[in-house]
Amino acid sequence: MDKKDIYEHLAKIYLDASSKKKKKNKAYPRLFKNLFIISIFLVVGLGSTLATSLFKKNGLSSEIALVLQNDASKINFNFNPAKKETFTINLNKLNVGRFKSLAFAVKNVHPSEKISLRVEFTNAFKEKSEIYVKDLSGKWQDYKINLSEFKTIRDWSELSSLTFSVEEWNATAKSGVLYIDNIRLLK
């Protein structure tokens, strides 16, 4: 073998070895990319599972809601001059067809007095339907009412108002205070 043959033989070995290294280097980024994507899916999956279990553990539920009023509202009633006190939310022809229930929290400032709260929906066609919530306590209580319980409303596509009322004939006291908070529609 002469020098030229040796150089060609060494060049062939070297070039074959370097081309194999390049192929291996191209395979690693794809592997790292796939591992990165898999790890992101695992972290997101674990995070959502953990969040769901924490919600359930703490008594919270994850729900899709349309919040109608998130600030506490006060119904300060005094039946000496009036026969009823109301708090009304203008729904501005809201389509509620995709929702299943109404939820809200109520607190009676004077829990020794028995009060019933009237909850009434009115649609654009002047159909009205009401439900009474009874025995309101001095602590915040959450209420969830299925919309199907509002029997006389047939069209939920254009609601005009939601009204909360305290009527004289549904309260043992002539005056008092109710707070309503976190009014929302649930899917």
TIVO-2410 file (N, C-alpha, C; in nm, 3 decimals):
# residues 187
REC num residu      c1      c2      c3 atome chaine
REC   1      M   0.083  -0.117   0.000     N      A
REC   1      M   0.000   0.000   0.000    CA      A
REC   1      M   0.088   0.124   0.000     C      A
REC   2      D   0.054   0.214  -0.083     N      A
REC   2      D   0.133   0.336  -0.083    CA      A
REC   2      D   0.061   0.445  -0.003     C      A
REC   3      K   0.123   0.560   0.002     N      A
REC   3      K   0.071   0.668   0.086    CA      A
REC   3      K  -0.068   0.713   0.040     C      A
REC   4      K  -0.086   0.717  -0.088     N      A
REC   4      K  -0.213   0.763  -0.141    CA      A
REC   4      K  -0.326   0.670  -0.100     C      A
REC   5      D  -0.305   0.542  -0.105     N      A
REC   5      D  -0.405   0.444  -0.065    CA      A
REC   5      D  -0.437   0.456   0.085     C      A
REC   6      I  -0.334   0.481   0.162     N      A
REC   6      I  -0.353   0.495   0.308    CA      A
REC   6      I  -0.437   0.620   0.336     C      A
REC   7      Y  -0.405   0.732   0.268     N      A
REC   7      Y  -0.482   0.854   0.288    CA      A
REC   7      Y  -0.629   0.835   0.247     C      A
REC   8      E  -0.651   0.771   0.136     N      A
REC   8      E  -0.788   0.746   0.091    CA      A
REC   8      E  -0.862   0.656   0.189     C      A
REC   9      H  -0.794   0.555   0.237     N      A
REC   9      H  -0.855   0.463   0.335    CA      A
REC   9      H  -0.891   0.538   0.464     C      A
REC  10      L  -0.798   0.622   0.513     N      A
REC  10      L  -0.823   0.700   0.635    CA      A
REC  10      L  -0.935   0.804   0.612     C      A
REC  11      A  -0.935   0.866   0.494     N      A
REC  11      A  -1.039   0.964   0.462    CA      A
REC  11      A  -1.176   0.896   0.458     C      A
REC  12      K  -1.181   0.778   0.401     N      A
REC  12      K  -1.308   0.705   0.393    CA      A
REC  12      K  -1.359   0.671   0.534     C      A
REC  13      I  -1.270   0.624   0.619     N      A
REC  13      I  -1.308   0.591   0.757    CA      A
REC  13      I  -1.354   0.717   0.830     C      A
REC  14      Y  -1.278   0.826   0.812     N      A
REC  14      Y  -1.311   0.952   0.879    CA      A
REC  14      Y  -1.445   1.008   0.829     C      A
REC  15      L  -1.465   1.009   0.698     N      A
REC  15      L  -1.589   1.064   0.642    CA      A
REC  15      L  -1.710   0.979   0.680     C      A
REC  16      D  -1.695   0.849   0.680     N      A
REC  16      D  -1.804   0.761   0.721    CA      A
REC  16      D  -1.838   0.785   0.868     C      A
REC  17      A  -1.738   0.802   0.949     N      A
REC  17      A  -1.761   0.825   1.092    CA      A
REC  17      A  -1.826   0.962   1.115     C      A
REC  18      S  -1.782   1.064   1.041     N      A
REC  18      S  -1.840   1.197   1.061    CA      A
REC  18      S  -1.983   1.204   1.009     C      A
REC  19      S  -2.016   1.133   0.902     N      A
REC  19      S  -2.153   1.134   0.851    CA      A
REC  19      S  -2.246   1.061   0.948     C      A
REC  20      K  -2.197   0.958   1.018     N      A
REC  20      K  -2.278   0.890   1.119    CA      A
REC  20      K  -2.302   0.981   1.238     C      A
REC  21      K  -2.203   1.061   1.276     N      A
REC  21      K  -2.220   1.154   1.387    CA      A
REC  21      K  -2.325   1.259   1.352     C      A
REC  22      K  -2.326   1.307   1.229     N      A
REC  22      K  -2.424   1.406   1.188    CA      A
REC  22      K  -2.565   1.347   1.193     C      A
REC  23      K  -2.581   1.224   1.152     N      A
REC  23      K  -2.712   1.160   1.157    CA      A
REC  23      K  -2.758   1.146   1.301     C      A
REC  24      K  -2.670   1.111   1.391     N      A
REC  24      K  -2.706   1.097   1.532    CA      A
REC  24      K  -2.744   1.233   1.590     C      A
REC  25      N  -2.673   1.338   1.554     N      A
REC  25      N  -2.703   1.471   1.606    CA      A
REC  25      N  -2.840   1.519   1.559     C      A
REC  26      K  -2.881   1.481   1.439     N      A
REC  26      K  -3.012   1.519   1.389    CA      A
REC  26      K  -3.123   1.445   1.464     C      A
REC  27      A  -3.097   1.326   1.511     N      A
REC  27      A  -3.199   1.248   1.580    CA      A
REC  27      A  -3.224   1.301   1.720     C      A
REC  28      Y  -3.125   1.354   1.788     N      A
REC  28      Y  -3.142   1.400   1.926    CA      A
REC  28      Y  -3.237   1.518   1.941     C      A
REC  29      P  -3.231   1.622   1.856     N      A
REC  29      P  -3.327   1.732   1.873    CA      A
REC  29      P  -3.472   1.686   1.861     C      A
REC  30      R  -3.499   1.594   1.773     N      A
REC  30      R  -3.634   1.543   1.757    CA      A
REC  30      R  -3.678   1.469   1.883     C      A
REC  31      L  -3.587   1.394   1.941     N      A
REC  31      L  -3.616   1.321   2.064    CA      A
REC  31      L  -3.643   1.420   2.178     C      A
REC  32      F  -3.559   1.524   2.190     N      A
REC  32      F  -3.578   1.623   2.296    CA      A
REC  32      F  -3.709   1.701   2.276     C      A
REC  33      K  -3.741   1.731   2.152     N      A
REC  33      K  -3.865   1.802   2.123    CA      A
REC  33      K  -3.985   1.717   2.165     C      A
REC  34      N  -3.983   1.589   2.131     N      A
REC  34      N  -4.093   1.499   2.168    CA      A
REC  34      N  -4.104   1.486   2.320     C      A
REC  35      L  -3.992   1.473   2.387     N      A
REC  35      L  -3.995   1.463   2.534    CA      A
REC  35      L  -4.048   1.592   2.596     C      A
REC  36      F  -4.012   1.706   2.540     N      A
REC  36      F  -4.060   1.835   2.590    CA      A
REC  36      F  -4.212   1.846   2.576     C      A
REC  37      I  -4.264   1.808   2.462     N      A
REC  37      I  -4.408   1.813   2.438    CA      A
REC  37      I  -4.482   1.719   2.532     C      A
REC  38      I  -4.429   1.599   2.551     N      A
REC  38      I  -4.492   1.503   2.642    CA      A
REC  38      I  -4.491   1.556   2.785     C      A
REC  39      S  -4.381   1.618   2.826     N      A
REC  39      S  -4.373   1.671   2.963    CA      A
REC  39      S  -4.472   1.786   2.983     C      A
REC  40      I  -4.494   1.869   2.882     N      A
REC  40      I  -4.592   1.978   2.893    CA      A
REC  40      I  -4.732   1.920   2.911     C      A
REC  41      F  -4.767   1.818   2.834     N      A
REC  41      F  -4.898   1.754   2.849    CA      A
REC  41      F  -4.914   1.694   2.988     C      A
REC  42      L  -4.810   1.634   3.040     N      A
REC  42      L  -4.818   1.576   3.174    CA      A
REC  42      L  -4.837   1.684   3.280     C      A
REC  43      V  -4.765   1.794   3.269     N      A
REC  43      V  -4.777   1.903   3.367    CA      A
REC  43      V  -4.917   1.964   3.361     C      A
REC  44      V  -4.968   1.990   3.242     N      A
REC  44      V  -5.102   2.048   3.229    CA      A
REC  44      V  -5.207   1.951   3.282     C      A
REC  45      G  -5.195   1.824   3.247     N      A
REC  45      G  -5.290   1.723   3.295    CA      A
REC  45      G  -5.288   1.710   3.446     C      A
REC  46      L  -5.169   1.705   3.503     N      A
REC  46      L  -5.156   1.696   3.648    CA      A
REC  46      L  -5.211   1.821   3.715     C      A
REC  47      G  -5.183   1.938   3.659     N      A
REC  47      G  -5.232   2.063   3.715    CA      A
REC  47      G  -5.383   2.070   3.717     C      A
REC  48      S  -5.447   2.031   3.607     N      A
REC  48      S  -5.593   2.036   3.604    CA      A
REC  48      S  -5.654   1.933   3.697     C      A
REC  49      T  -5.594   1.816   3.708     N      A
REC  49      T  -5.642   1.714   3.801    CA      A
REC  49      T  -5.628   1.761   3.945     C      A
REC  50      L  -5.515   1.821   3.975     N      A
REC  50      L  -5.491   1.873   4.111    CA      A
REC  50      L  -5.588   1.986   4.144     C      A
REC  51      A  -5.610   2.076   4.050     N      A
REC  51      A  -5.703   2.188   4.074    CA      A
REC  51      A  -5.844   2.136   4.096     C      A
REC  52      T  -5.887   2.038   4.018     N      A
REC  52      T  -6.021   1.981   4.034    CA      A
REC  52      T  -6.035   1.915   4.170     C      A
REC  53      S  -5.933   1.839   4.211     N      A
REC  53      S  -5.942   1.772   4.341    CA      A
REC  53      S  -5.939   1.874   4.456     C      A
REC  54      L  -5.865   1.984   4.441     N      A
REC  54      L  -5.865   2.087   4.544    CA      A
REC  54      L  -6.000   2.156   4.554     C      A
REC  55      F  -6.064   2.183   4.438     N      A
REC  55      F  -6.196   2.244   4.439    CA      A
REC  55      F  -6.295   2.154   4.513     C      A
REC  56      K  -6.290   2.024   4.482     N      A
REC  56      K  -6.384   1.931   4.546    CA      A
REC  56      K  -6.353   1.917   4.694     C      A
REC  57      K  -6.226   1.915   4.731     N      A
REC  57      K  -6.186   1.899   4.871    CA      A
REC  57      K  -6.232   2.019   4.954     C      A
REC  58      N  -6.224   2.139   4.900     N      A
REC  58      N  -6.261   2.260   4.972    CA      A
REC  58      N  -6.409   2.295   4.958     C      A
REC  59      G  -6.486   2.205   4.898     N      A
REC  59      G  -6.630   2.231   4.884    CA      A
REC  59      G  -6.663   2.323   4.769     C      A
REC  60      L  -6.567   2.358   4.688     N      A
REC  60      L  -6.592   2.443   4.573    CA      A
REC  60      L  -6.620   2.356   4.452     C      A
REC  61      S  -6.693   2.408   4.359     N      A
REC  61      S  -6.716   2.332   4.238    CA      A
REC  61      S  -6.676   2.418   4.120     C      A
REC  62      S  -6.623   2.354   4.021     N      A
REC  62      S  -6.591   2.428   3.901    CA      A
REC  62      S  -6.716   2.427   3.814     C      A
REC  63      E  -6.765   2.544   3.781     N      A
REC  63      E  -6.888   2.554   3.707    CA      A
REC  63      E  -6.876   2.668   3.606     C      A
REC  64      I  -6.946   2.652   3.498     N      A
REC  64      I  -6.948   2.758   3.399    CA      A
REC  64      I  -7.066   2.847   3.433     C      A
REC  65      A  -7.038   2.975   3.453     N      A
REC  65      A  -7.143   3.065   3.500    CA      A
REC  65      A  -7.136   3.198   3.427     C      A
REC  66      L  -7.252   3.260   3.418     N      A
REC  66      L  -7.263   3.397   3.372    CA      A
REC  66      L  -7.300   3.478   3.495     C      A
REC  67      V  -7.209   3.561   3.541     N      A
REC  67      V  -7.232   3.639   3.663    CA      A
REC  67      V  -7.317   3.761   3.627     C      A
REC  68      L  -7.432   3.770   3.692     N      A
REC  68      L  -7.523   3.882   3.668    CA      A
REC  68      L  -7.494   3.998   3.762     C      A
REC  69      Q  -7.454   3.967   3.884     N      A
REC  69      Q  -7.421   4.069   3.984    CA      A
REC  69      Q  -7.327   4.004   4.084     C      A
REC  70      N  -7.205   4.054   4.096     N      A
REC  70      N  -7.110   3.993   4.187    CA      A
REC  70      N  -7.092   4.071   4.316     C      A
REC  71      D  -7.147   4.190   4.326     N      A
REC  71      D  -7.140   4.269   4.449    CA      A
REC  71      D  -7.265   4.243   4.533     C      A
REC  72      A  -7.248   4.249   4.664     N      A
REC  72      A  -7.363   4.232   4.752    CA      A
REC  72      A  -7.459   4.348   4.735     C      A
REC  73      S  -7.587   4.316   4.726     N      A
REC  73      S  -7.693   4.416   4.713    CA      A
REC  73      S  -7.781   4.408   4.836     C      A
REC  74      K  -7.832   4.521   4.876     N      A
REC  74      K  -7.907   4.531   5.000    CA      A
REC  74      K  -8.054   4.559   4.969     C      A
REC  75      I  -8.142   4.480   5.032     N      A
REC  75      I  -8.285   4.509   5.029    CA      A
REC  75      I  -8.320   4.553   5.170     C      A
REC  76      N  -8.342   4.681   5.187     N      A
REC  76      N  -8.375   4.740   5.316    CA      A
REC  76      N  -8.525   4.766   5.314     C      A
REC  77      F  -8.602   4.679   5.379     N      A
REC  77      F  -8.747   4.694   5.369    CA      A
REC  77      F  -8.807   4.754   5.497     C      A
REC  78      N  -8.908   4.834   5.476     N      A
REC  78      N  -8.986   4.895   5.584    CA      A
REC  78      N  -9.129   4.903   5.533     C      A
REC  79      F  -9.219   4.823   5.591     N      A
REC  79      F  -9.355   4.809   5.536    CA      A
REC  79      F  -9.454   4.911   5.591     C      A
REC  80      N  -9.409   5.009   5.665     N      A
REC  80      N  -9.504   5.110   5.712    CA      A
REC  80      N  -9.563   5.188   5.595     C      A
REC  81      P  -9.479   5.244   5.503     N      A
REC  81      P  -9.541   5.312   5.389    CA      A
REC  81      P  -9.561   5.222   5.267     C      A
REC  82      A  -9.481   5.117   5.254     N      A
REC  82      A  -9.485   5.037   5.131    CA      A
REC  82      A  -9.533   4.896   5.161     C      A
REC  83      K  -9.573   4.827   5.056     N      A
REC  83      K  -9.618   4.688   5.069    CA      A
REC  83      K  -9.514   4.587   5.022     C      A
REC  84      K  -9.414   4.635   4.949     N      A
REC  84      K  -9.308   4.544   4.907    CA      A
REC  84      K  -9.184   4.621   4.867     C      A
REC  85      E  -9.067   4.558   4.885     N      A
REC  85      E  -8.938   4.616   4.847    CA      A
REC  85      E  -8.873   4.522   4.747     C      A
REC  86      T  -8.812   4.578   4.642     N      A
REC  86      T  -8.754   4.495   4.537    CA      A
REC  86      T  -8.611   4.537   4.503     C      A
REC  87      F  -8.540   4.443   4.445     N      A
REC  87      F  -8.410   4.467   4.384    CA      A
REC  87      F  -8.418   4.401   4.246     C      A
REC  88      T  -8.399   4.479   4.140     N      A
REC  88      T  -8.417   4.429   4.003    CA      A
REC  88      T  -8.289   4.442   3.923     C      A
REC  89      I  -8.260   4.337   3.846     N      A
REC  89      I  -8.147   4.338   3.752    CA      A
REC  89      I  -8.205   4.340   3.612     C      A
REC  90      N  -8.169   4.440   3.533     N      A
REC  90      N  -8.213   4.449   3.394    CA      A
REC  90      N  -8.130   4.353   3.311     C      A
REC  91      L  -8.196   4.254   3.251     N      A
REC  91      L  -8.125   4.153   3.172    CA      A
REC  91      L  -8.114   4.191   3.025     C      A
REC  92      N  -8.183   4.296   2.982     N      A
REC  92      N  -8.166   4.352   2.848    CA      A
REC  92      N  -8.181   4.246   2.738     C      A
REC  93      K  -8.291   4.171   2.742     N      A
REC  93      K  -8.323   4.068   2.642    CA      A
REC  93      K  -8.215   3.960   2.632     C      A
REC  94      L  -8.167   3.916   2.746     N      A
REC  94      L  -8.063   3.813   2.753    CA      A
REC  94      L  -8.119   3.677   2.716     C      A
REC  95      N  -8.047   3.602   2.632     N      A
REC  95      N  -8.086   3.466   2.596    CA      A
REC  95      N  -8.030   3.371   2.701     C      A
REC  96      V  -8.119   3.309   2.776     N      A
REC  96      V  -8.080   3.222   2.888    CA      A
REC  96      V  -8.104   3.075   2.853     C      A
REC  97      G  -8.138   3.047   2.730     N      A
REC  97      G  -8.172   2.911   2.688    CA      A
REC  97      G  -8.064   2.808   2.713     C      A
REC  98      R  -7.939   2.847   2.714     N      A
REC  98      R  -7.829   2.751   2.732    CA      A
REC  98      R  -7.794   2.726   2.879     C      A
REC  99      F  -7.860   2.798   2.971     N      A
REC  99      F  -7.833   2.782   3.114    CA      A
REC  99      F  -7.939   2.694   3.178     C      A
REC 100      K  -7.900   2.628   3.288     N      A
REC 100      K  -7.990   2.534   3.354    CA      A
REC 100      K  -8.042   2.583   3.489     C      A
REC 101      S  -7.966   2.670   3.557     N      A
REC 101      S  -8.010   2.712   3.690    CA      A
REC 101      S  -7.963   2.852   3.725     C      A
REC 102      L  -8.031   2.909   3.825     N      A
REC 102      L  -7.997   3.038   3.881    CA      A
REC 102      L  -7.938   3.011   4.019     C      A
REC 103      A  -7.826   3.077   4.050     N      A
REC 103      A  -7.763   3.060   4.181    CA      A
REC 103      A  -7.737   3.197   4.242     C      A
REC 104      F  -7.747   3.206   4.373     N      A
REC 104      F  -7.721   3.330   4.445    CA      A
REC 104      F  -7.702   3.297   4.592     C      A
REC 105      A  -7.651   3.394   4.667     N      A
REC 105      A  -7.633   3.380   4.811    CA      A
REC 105      A  -7.717   3.488   4.880     C      A
REC 106      V  -7.777   3.452   4.995     N      A
REC 106      V  -7.864   3.543   5.069    CA      A
REC 106      V  -7.827   3.539   5.217     C      A
REC 107      K  -7.838   3.656   5.280     N      A
REC 107      K  -7.816   3.667   5.425    CA      A
REC 107      K  -7.925   3.756   5.483     C      A
REC 108      N  -7.989   3.708   5.590     N      A
REC 108      N  -8.091   3.785   5.661    CA      A
REC 108      N  -8.023   3.847   5.783     C      A
REC 109      V  -8.026   3.977   5.796     N      A
REC 109      V  -7.959   4.046   5.906    CA      A
REC 109      V  -8.025   4.012   6.040     C      A
REC 110      H  -8.156   3.992   6.040     N      A
REC 110      H  -8.230   3.957   6.162    CA      A
REC 110      H  -8.284   3.815   6.146     C      A
REC 111      P  -8.203   3.713   6.177     N      A
REC 111      P  -8.245   3.574   6.152    CA      A
REC 111      P  -8.363   3.529   6.237     C      A
REC 112      S  -8.393   3.598   6.346     N      A
REC 112      S  -8.507   3.558   6.428    CA      A
REC 112      S  -8.639   3.588   6.357     C      A
REC 113      E  -8.638   3.681   6.263     N      A
REC 113      E  -8.757   3.716   6.185    CA      A
REC 113      E  -8.765   3.625   6.063     C      A
REC 114      K  -8.882   3.566   6.041     N      A
REC 114      K  -8.900   3.478   5.925    CA      A
REC 114      K  -8.935   3.563   5.803     C      A
REC 115      I  -8.858   3.541   5.698     N      A
REC 115      I  -8.877   3.616   5.574    CA      A
REC 115      I  -8.869   3.518   5.457     C      A
REC 116      S  -8.957   3.537   5.359     N      A
REC 116      S  -8.949   3.463   5.233    CA      A
REC 116      S  -8.912   3.561   5.124     C      A
REC 117      L  -8.821   3.520   5.039     N      A
REC 117      L  -8.774   3.604   4.929    CA      A
REC 117      L  -8.838   3.555   4.799     C      A
REC 118      R  -8.899   3.647   4.727     N      A
REC 118      R  -8.960   3.616   4.598    CA      A
REC 118      R  -8.856   3.640   4.489     C      A
REC 119      V  -8.833   3.540   4.404     N      A
REC 119      V  -8.739   3.548   4.292    CA      A
REC 119      V  -8.823   3.536   4.165     C      A
REC 120      E  -8.817   3.640   4.080     N      A
REC 120      E  -8.907   3.645   3.964    CA      A
REC 120      E  -8.831   3.679   3.836     C      A
REC 121      F  -8.856   3.599   3.733     N      A
REC 121      F  -8.806   3.629   3.599    CA      A
REC 121      F  -8.920   3.687   3.517     C      A
REC 122      T  -8.886   3.782   3.429     N      A
REC 122      T  -8.981   3.837   3.333    CA      A
REC 122      T  -8.913   3.838   3.197     C      A
REC 123      N  -8.986   3.789   3.094     N      A
REC 123      N  -8.927   3.792   2.960    CA      A
REC 123      N  -8.983   3.907   2.879     C      A
REC 124      A  -8.935   3.922   2.758     N      A
REC 124      A  -8.974   4.035   2.672    CA      A
REC 124      A  -9.122   4.028   2.632     C      A
REC 125      F  -9.183   3.910   2.645     N      A
REC 125      F  -9.323   3.892   2.608    CA      A
REC 125      F  -9.415   3.907   2.729     C      A
REC 126      K  -9.360   3.963   2.839     N      A
REC 126      K  -9.433   3.991   2.964    CA      A
REC 126      K  -9.477   3.864   3.037     C      A
REC 127      E  -9.417   3.749   3.005     N      A
REC 127      E  -9.441   3.629   3.084    CA      A
REC 127      E  -9.361   3.642   3.213     C      A
REC 128      K  -9.427   3.611   3.325     N      A
REC 128      K  -9.361   3.620   3.455    CA      A
REC 128      K  -9.374   3.487   3.527     C      A
REC 129      S  -9.270   3.453   3.603     N      A
REC 129      S  -9.274   3.334   3.685    CA      A
REC 129      S  -9.189   3.358   3.809     C      A
REC 130      E  -9.240   3.311   3.923     N      A
REC 130      E  -9.168   3.336   4.048    CA      A
REC 130      E  -9.154   3.209   4.131     C      A
REC 131      I  -9.053   3.213   4.216     N      A
REC 131      I  -9.024   3.107   4.314    CA      A
REC 131      I  -9.002   3.178   4.447     C      A
REC 132      Y  -9.044   3.115   4.556     N      A
REC 132      Y  -9.020   3.172   4.688    CA      A
REC 132      Y  -8.911   3.092   4.760     C      A
REC 133      V  -8.815   3.164   4.816     N      A
REC 133      V  -8.709   3.104   4.897    CA      A
REC 133      V  -8.745   3.136   5.041     C      A
REC 134      K  -8.760   3.031   5.123     N      A
REC 134      K  -8.811   3.050   5.260    CA      A
REC 134      K  -8.702   3.030   5.364     C      A
REC 135      D  -8.732   3.077   5.485     N      A
REC 135      D  -8.649   3.057   5.604    CA      A
REC 135      D  -8.504   3.100   5.583     C      A
REC 136      L  -8.486   3.224   5.554     N      A
REC 136      L  -8.352   3.280   5.533    CA      A
REC 136      L  -8.282   3.296   5.667     C      A
REC 137      S  -8.157   3.252   5.675     N      A
REC 137      S  -8.085   3.255   5.803    CA      A
REC 137      S  -7.993   3.376   5.813     C      A
REC 138      G  -7.927   3.388   5.928     N      A
REC 138      G  -7.835   3.499   5.954    CA      A
REC 138      G  -7.697   3.477   5.894     C      A
REC 139      K  -7.673   3.360   5.839     N      A
REC 139      K  -7.546   3.331   5.772    CA      A
REC 139      K  -7.570   3.332   5.622     C      A
REC 140      W  -7.462   3.351   5.547     N      A
REC 140      W  -7.474   3.345   5.402    CA      A
REC 140      W  -7.513   3.204   5.362     C      A
REC 141      Q  -7.621   3.193   5.283     N      A
REC 141      Q  -7.666   3.065   5.232    CA      A
REC 141      Q  -7.667   3.072   5.080     C      A
REC 142      D  -7.615   2.967   5.018     N      A
REC 142      D  -7.619   2.959   4.872    CA      A
REC 142      D  -7.746   2.886   4.829     C      A
REC 143      Y  -7.810   2.938   4.728     N      A
REC 143      Y  -7.930   2.877   4.672    CA      A
REC 143      Y  -7.906   2.852   4.524     C      A
REC 144      K  -7.959   2.740   4.477     N      A
REC 144      K  -7.950   2.704   4.336    CA      A
REC 144      K  -8.089   2.658   4.294     C      A
REC 145      I  -8.147   2.730   4.200     N      A
REC 145      I  -8.283   2.702   4.155    CA      A
REC 145      I  -8.278   2.664   4.007     C      A
REC 146      N  -8.333   2.547   3.975     N      A
REC 146      N  -8.340   2.506   3.835    CA      A
REC 146      N  -8.437   2.597   3.761     C      A
REC 147      L  -8.400   2.638   3.642     N      A
REC 147      L  -8.486   2.726   3.564    CA      A
REC 147      L  -8.617   2.658   3.527     C      A
REC 148      S  -8.618   2.525   3.524     N      A
REC 148      S  -8.741   2.452   3.492    CA      A
REC 148      S  -8.848   2.470   3.601     C      A
REC 149      E  -8.809   2.516   3.720     N      A
REC 149      E  -8.905   2.541   3.827    CA      A
REC 149      E  -8.986   2.669   3.802     C      A
REC 150      F  -8.938   2.754   3.716     N      A
REC 150      F  -9.013   2.874   3.677    CA      A
REC 150      F  -9.108   2.830   3.566     C      A
REC 151      K  -9.224   2.782   3.605     N      A
REC 151      K  -9.315   2.709   3.515    CA      A
REC 151      K  -9.380   2.794   3.406     C      A
REC 152      T  -9.417   2.918   3.434     N      A
REC 152      T  -9.499   2.993   3.338    CA      A
REC 152      T  -9.418   3.065   3.230     C      A
REC 153      I  -9.288   3.057   3.234     N      A
REC 153      I  -9.208   3.115   3.125    CA      A
REC 153      I  -9.180   3.006   3.024     C      A
REC 154      R  -9.223   3.029   2.902     N      A
REC 154      R  -9.201   2.932   2.796    CA      A
REC 154      R  -9.085   2.969   2.706     C      A
REC 155      D  -9.057   3.099   2.694     N      A
REC 155      D  -8.951   3.146   2.604    CA      A
REC 155      D  -8.839   3.208   2.687     C      A
REC 156      W  -8.723   3.143   2.689     N      A
REC 156      W  -8.608   3.189   2.766    CA      A
REC 156      W  -8.509   3.264   2.678     C      A
REC 157      S  -8.547   3.296   2.555     N      A
REC 157      S  -8.452   3.357   2.462    CA      A
REC 157      S  -8.437   3.508   2.482     C      A
REC 158      E  -8.536   3.574   2.545     N      A
REC 158      E  -8.528   3.719   2.563    CA      A
REC 158      E  -8.580   3.758   2.701     C      A
REC 159      L  -8.496   3.739   2.802     N      A
REC 159      L  -8.538   3.778   2.937    CA      A
REC 159      L  -8.513   3.926   2.959     C      A
REC 160      S  -8.610   3.993   3.020     N      A
REC 160      S  -8.594   4.136   3.041    CA      A
REC 160      S  -8.548   4.170   3.182     C      A
REC 161      S  -8.589   4.092   3.285     N      A
REC 161      S  -8.547   4.127   3.421    CA      A
REC 161      S  -8.549   4.008   3.515     C      A
REC 162      L  -8.472   4.022   3.620     N      A
REC 162      L  -8.469   3.929   3.734    CA      A
REC 162      L  -8.492   4.015   3.856     C      A
REC 163      T  -8.597   3.983   3.934     N      A
REC 163      T  -8.634   4.065   4.048    CA      A
REC 163      T  -8.635   3.982   4.177     C      A
REC 164      F  -8.576   4.039   4.281     N      A
REC 164      F  -8.581   3.981   4.415    CA      A
REC 164      F  -8.670   4.073   4.498     C      A
REC 165      S  -8.773   4.018   4.565     N      A
REC 165      S  -8.869   4.100   4.639    CA      A
REC 165      S  -8.892   4.044   4.779     C      A
REC 166      V  -8.916   4.136   4.870     N      A
REC 166      V  -8.965   4.102   5.003    CA      A
REC 166      V  -9.103   4.167   5.013     C      A
REC 167      E  -9.205   4.084   5.036     N      A
REC 167      E  -9.343   4.132   5.043    CA      A
REC 167      E  -9.390   4.131   5.187     C      A
REC 168      E  -9.479   4.221   5.219     N      A
REC 168      E  -9.526   4.237   5.356    CA      A
REC 168      E  -9.589   4.108   5.410     C      A
REC 169      W  -9.664   4.038   5.330     N      A
REC 169      W  -9.732   3.917   5.375    CA      A
REC 169      W  -9.638   3.797   5.388     C      A
REC 170      N  -9.511   3.811   5.346     N      A
REC 170      N  -9.414   3.703   5.361    CA      A
REC 170      N  -9.302   3.737   5.458     C      A
REC 171      A  -9.328   3.830   5.549     N      A
REC 171      A  -9.229   3.867   5.651    CA      A
REC 171      A  -9.300   3.887   5.784     C      A
REC 172      T  -9.243   3.833   5.891     N      A
REC 172      T  -9.305   3.850   6.022    CA      A
REC 172      T  -9.276   3.988   6.080     C      A
REC 173      A  -9.167   4.050   6.039     N      A
REC 173      A  -9.132   4.184   6.089    CA      A
REC 173      A  -9.176   4.290   5.989     C      A
REC 174      K  -9.196   4.411   6.038     N      A
REC 174      K  -9.235   4.522   5.950    CA      A
REC 174      K  -9.114   4.589   5.884     C      A
REC 175      S  -8.995   4.560   5.935     N      A
REC 175      S  -8.873   4.616   5.874    CA      A
REC 175      S  -8.758   4.518   5.892     C      A
REC 176      G  -8.657   4.533   5.809     N      A
REC 176      G  -8.541   4.444   5.815    CA      A
REC 176      G  -8.448   4.468   5.698     C      A
REC 177      V  -8.343   4.386   5.692     N      A
REC 177      V  -8.243   4.399   5.586    CA      A
REC 177      V  -8.205   4.261   5.536     C      A
REC 178      L  -8.202   4.246   5.404     N      A
REC 178      L  -8.152   4.125   5.338    CA      A
REC 178      L  -8.036   4.165   5.248     C      A
REC 179      Y  -7.937   4.078   5.238     N      A
REC 179      Y  -7.828   4.097   5.143    CA      A
REC 179      Y  -7.832   3.983   5.042     C      A
REC 180      I  -7.813   4.019   4.915     N      A
REC 180      I  -7.808   3.921   4.807    CA      A
REC 180      I  -7.675   3.939   4.736     C      A
REC 181      D  -7.606   3.827   4.710     N      A
REC 181      D  -7.471   3.836   4.653    CA      A
REC 181      D  -7.450   3.723   4.553     C      A
REC 182      N  -7.352   3.742   4.465     N      A
REC 182      N  -7.305   3.640   4.372    CA      A
REC 182      N  -7.418   3.581   4.289     C      A
REC 183      I  -7.494   3.666   4.225     N      A
REC 183      I  -7.607   3.622   4.143    CA      A
REC 183      I  -7.551   3.579   4.008     C      A
REC 184      R  -7.583   3.453   3.969     N      A
REC 184      R  -7.524   3.400   3.846    CA      A
REC 184      R  -7.615   3.294   3.784     C      A
REC 185      L  -7.600   3.273   3.654     N      A
REC 185      L  -7.667   3.167   3.582    CA      A
REC 185      L  -7.567   3.056   3.556     C      A
REC 186      L  -7.607   2.932   3.578     N      A
REC 186      L  -7.516   2.817   3.565    CA      A
REC 186      L  -7.557   2.729   3.449     C      A
REC 187      K  -7.457   2.673   3.383     N      A
REC 187      K  -7.483   2.578   3.274    CA      A
REC 187      K  -7.505   2.441   3.330     C      A
***
